[in-house]
């Protein structure tokens, strides 16, 4: 492959990474393609088999070595985002008996909720999220 085609494919992969939500997988393949294109332009990766070998080694090697650190430094885990729901107000979609699990709407999404009061909460009741347990929200009446 010619050097400019490697660079073009590399920038295409980098653009694809920009359009996908934070997985940081395609990034390393794009960077490897650009690197192989530069090496090919300098005449350091002449045979086609060497270009493909370099692309494979650089992309997979950098993915294994750097992805975890990049995700830890730039990304957040889903648990941290869900934990940010504490204190938000949810609206019950059904009547909720004491200790039962029901459904409530929060931020436009239906969530499973449990309440610990001794009274049945009516449909439409506004409730405050006290804690998050996986995908289950523990709520109390507002």
KEBA-800192 format. One line per field, with one value per residue (C-alpha): residue number from 1; x, y negated, z. Coordinates in steps of 0.05 Angstrom, whole numbers. Example, Ala and Ser with C-alpha at 12.3 -4.5 7.8 and 13.67 -1.06 7.14 Angstrom:
REM KEBA-800192
num = c(1,2) $
x = c(246,273) $
y = c(90,21) $
z = c(156,143) $
This chain:
REM KEBA-800192
num = c(1,2,3,4,5,6,7,8,9,10,11,12,13,14,15,16,17,18,19,20,21,22,23,24,25,26,27,28,29,30,31,32,33,34,35,36,37,38,39,40,41,42,43,44,45,46,47,48,49,50,51,52,53,54,55,56,57,58,59,60,61,62,63,64,65,66,67,68,69,70,71,72,73,74,75,76,77,78,79,80,81,82,83,84,85,86,87,88,89,90,91,92,93,94,95,96,97,98,99,100,101,102,103,104,105,106,107,108,109,110,111,112,113,114,115,116,117,118,119,120,121,122,123,124,125,126,127,128,129,130,131,132,133,134,135,136,137,138,139,140,141,142) $
x = c(0,25,43,-14,-65,-40,-46,-116,-140,-108,-144,-209,-201,-186,-248,-288,-261,-285,-355,-358,-370,-305,-284,-214,-205,-204,-156,-96,-109,-114,-50,-15,-38,-12,54,62,45,100,150,131,139,210,225,233,175,183,156,81,88,131,78,24,69,86,13,-8,47,40,-36,-45,17,-5,-76,-52,-1,-38,-114,-126,-86,-121,-190,-172,-146,-201,-261,-310,-341,-415,-419,-397,-449,-505,-482,-492,-567,-569,-612,-648,-724,-760,-835,-869,-901,-943,-968,-911,-928,-879,-815,-838,-801,-836,-820,-805,-783,-718,-683,-730,-716,-755,-718,-733,-745,-756,-782,-775,-832,-893,-943,-961,-938,-987,-972,-945,-913,-846,-791,-719,-664,-629,-580,-565,-556,-535,-595,-643,-658,-677,-726,-765,-823,-805) $
y = c(0,-70,-116,-165,-109,-87,-159,-167,-102,-124,-191,-155,-109,-168,-202,-139,-139,-211,-189,-130,-137,-130,-59,-77,-17,-45,-101,-55,-25,-95,-117,-54,-66,-137,-113,-60,-113,-159,-101,-81,-153,-154,-88,-48,1,20,91,97,154,109,54,102,133,64,43,106,101,26,26,87,71,-1,22,72,24,-42,-32,-18,-78,-123,-99,-108,-178,-204,-160,-149,-84,-71,-62,-133,-159,-118,-139,-211,-199,-204,-265,-267,-265,-207,-201,-135,-101,-53,-48,-25,17,17,57,74,62,17,-30,-104,-153,-190,-232,-205,-132,-80,-52,3,-28,-4,-44,-28,-69,-36,-71,-55,-110,-128,-132,-201,-211,-248,-211,-227,-176,-157,-106,-65,10,34,14,10,-58,-64,-122,-159,-207,-278) $
z = c(0,-14,44,32,33,102,127,97,129,195,195,176,236,281,256,270,341,350,330,378,452,490,478,456,412,341,364,368,299,270,302,279,207,208,238,183,131,157,160,89,64,95,60,125,112,39,29,38,88,132,130,152,206,234,232,270,322,334,338,382,424,438,451,504,535,536,532,606,628,578,600,673,661,615,627,682,702,696,771,783,735,767,836,814,817,893,912,844,842,809,793,808,748,791,862,906,968,1027,1013,942,877,826,769,769,716,727,673,620,636,674,734,784,853,924,982,1056,1086,1117,1071,1000,953,898,824,806,875,872,908,925,909,974,946,884,888,818,775,834,864,937,945,998,988,974) $
